[in-house]
Amino acid sequence: ARLIVKSFELSAAQKKYQEDRNVEPKPISFYKDAAPRVDHYMRCSVSVADVDYGMQVPVKLELAYADGSPVSSEDASHLKIIGDSLGGLVVPPNGQVTFCYRIEIGSFRRADRKFCVKVSPAADHVAGVQPVCTPGVLVLSKKRLATPQPNPAKRPLTNAPLDLAEKKQLFEATTQIL
């Protein structure tokens, strides 16, 4: 018996955030600083495959790297489970459990490694069920919507020398300031 990922998706707000910024769909990226944070999350559904236990299968969630290896205990605290998932997760017989989560540590701080959530059985009577990992996600900081527009009040930088009128104007403005 094993756990399997039935579905995985980014929240509608996160999809729109990435769409507005022309983010490529591969690799899967998640912008942790997009606001409001409550609207930006990932949703995953998990079920049990290969056997019908006929009973509930409690599961636990842990932050891991995309290859399934564990993160440090300090980094593990950066997994935030959202909403109804807080009270404990149970896969019902012949069903699936859905949970929403955020990862709040950037991949940049961990050598651009992708993160996932490892879903494992959380009770002795289902210890033989194999765990599963959600798809690996590159966790990034904010991405600007567009390049900042130059301030029209500022004169563009050039290598051209100032003409006499510009020098006089600059001198008068400086004199007034001082």
Salt bridges, closest charged atoms under 4 A:
GLU9 OE1 - LYS15 NZ 3.59
GLU9 OE2 - ARG43 NH1 2.66
ASP20 OD2 - LYS16 NZ 3.07
ASP33 OD1 - LYS32 NZ 3.29
ASP33 OD1 - ARG37 NH2 3.29
ASP50 OD2 - ARG2 NE 2.78
ASP67 OD2 - ARG113 NH2 3.55
ASP75 OD2 - ARG110 NE 2.61
GLU104 OE2 - ARG37 NH1 3.91
GLU104 OE2 - ARG102 NE 2.89
GLU166 OE2 - ARG155 NE 3.45
